[in-house]
């Protein structure tokens, strides 16, 4: 069931539309129906840019974690923190790639 609030429609999890753009805001995700977007190509470009930005971040973190000098001199907690950051970036990137596939299909 949809719950409307001005121009915003709140969807229950099971009612999410498959063809939508999703942006995660802290602990909340926002879905925008592609039919509501004026420029599909602009959204696709935005998603590609975000995927590339995350790829760069994953690469940067991986280089740190593969650097024996870094790993040998920092506390284990710092290594764990970097591993968690990389995992979060990888999950975000995977979600964005799924969105791109759905939009471009």
N, C-alpha and C positions, 0 to 999 in steps of 0.2 A: 504494500500500500504506500502511496506517495503522500508525503506531508508537505504542503506548500507554505512557504514563508516569503512573501513578496515575490521576487524573481527567482528565488531559490527553491528547489524541490528536494526534499530529503527522502532518499530511498532506503528501504530496509536492505540489509546485506544480500538477501536472496533475490532481491528485485533489481539488482544492478543491471544496467544495460551493457551488452557486450561491446558495442561500438561507442566508446566514450573516451575522453581524455581524462587522465587521472593525475592529480598532483597531491603529493603527501605533504600536509602541513602539520608539523610536529607529530601529534598522535592522531591526526584526523586526515582522512583522504577525501578529496573533492572530485566527483565525477562530473564531467561536462559532456552532454550528449553532442556527438559530432554534428548532428543536424542543427544544433544551436550555435555552432562555430561558423563564423563568416568565412574564414580562410583555413581550409583543411591543410593546405600546403604549408602555411605558416606554422601550424601546430606540429606537423611532421618535422619541419626544420628545427623547431624548438626541442622536440624529443631527441632528434639526432645529436644536437649540440650537447644536451644533457648526458646522453650516452657517452659521447666523446670525453666530456669533462670527467665523468666517473671513471672512464678507462684510464685517463691520465692520472687520476688520484690513486687508482688501484696499482698502476705501474710504479708510481712514486713510493707508495707504502711498501710494495713488494721489494723494490730496490733497497729500501732501508732494512727490511727484514732479512734480505740476502747478503747484506754487508756485515761480514764477520766483525769488523771493527766496531760497528754500531752495537751489534748484539752482545759483544763481549764487555762493553763498558756501561751499558744501561741496566737498570734494575729489571727483574723479570716482570714486574707490574707494567712497566713501560712497553715491553715486548707484547704482553697480553693486550694492552690497550690498542696498540697498532694492529694487532691481528683482528681484534673486534671491529675496528674502524674499516679494515679491508673487507671483512665479511659483510658489514652493513652496506658498503659501497657496491659489493658484488650482488647483493639481494636487490638493491634499488635498480641497478643496471639491468638485471634480469627482468624485473617488472616493467621497466621502460621498453625493453626489447619486445616483450609480449604485447604491450600496447601498440607499438609500431607495427607489428605483424598484423594485429587486428585491424588497425586503421588502413594499412596499405593493401590488405586482402580484398 
